[in-house]
Amino acid sequence: MKKITSKLIDKIMQERGFKDEDLERNELEEFIKKKYGITFDDDYSFNSYEYYFYEETTADGYSVFVATHDQSQINIPEDVYYNEGSLAERLVEVIYDLYSDSRIYITDKNDYWFIDALTEIYNDDYQEEANAVIKELKEQGYTE
């Protein structure tokens, strides 16, 4: 009887382009570009993005974070965030909602919230694909 093992799942996942290890930021960006068709840029001079994520400073010196599709009409209750964790959650939503060939402006692609958001998407996609692999193996007569 054929048995499903973590080694077998890892082998199939690698064949499908997934790694069971922490990825570097550039690897995460490449994964998102390949799967979702979305690119990230920190060059503001392009100035034609589907979405913008950046930090601003308030009049009294506090940092806030903006996530908007239209910089000329920022909606304070919907587009401005006090903490970076919420900004990461918003980026995940935006990536799932945008269409292929979209471009997103990110002030600093080395910020932890950006890497956390990409890692969350990668891990979710990894788990979804691993579940599909297990289902396929069971259909082929493998057991857990």
C-alpha positions, 0 to 999 in steps of 0.5 A: 500500500502506498503511503502519503509522507511529508517527503512525498508531499515536499517533492511534489510541491517542489516540482510545482514551484513551492519551497518548504522554507522561508523565502527572501523578499525578492523570491516572494515578490517573484511568486506574487508576480508569477501567480497573480501578475502583480508587481511592486515598485518603490519608484514613485516617478512612475506615478501610474499605479493601481494602488499606493502604500506609503507612510506619511507624517501628521502635523504633530509628528506622528507616523500614519500609513496610507493605502489608497487607489487614488492619491488625490482623494484619500478617505481618512477612515478607509485609507489611513492606518495607525499600525503596520499590521493593519496595512499588511492585512490591507495589502493582502486584500488588495493583492487578491482583489486586483487584476493581473498586470497591476502595479502597486507602489510600496514606499519601502519594500524592506519594511517588515509589514510588506514582507509579512503580507507576501509571506502570508499569501505564499503560506496560504497558497502553499497550504492550499496546494499541499491540500490539493496534492494530498487529495490527488494522492488519495485519488491515486490510491495513497493513504495517510 
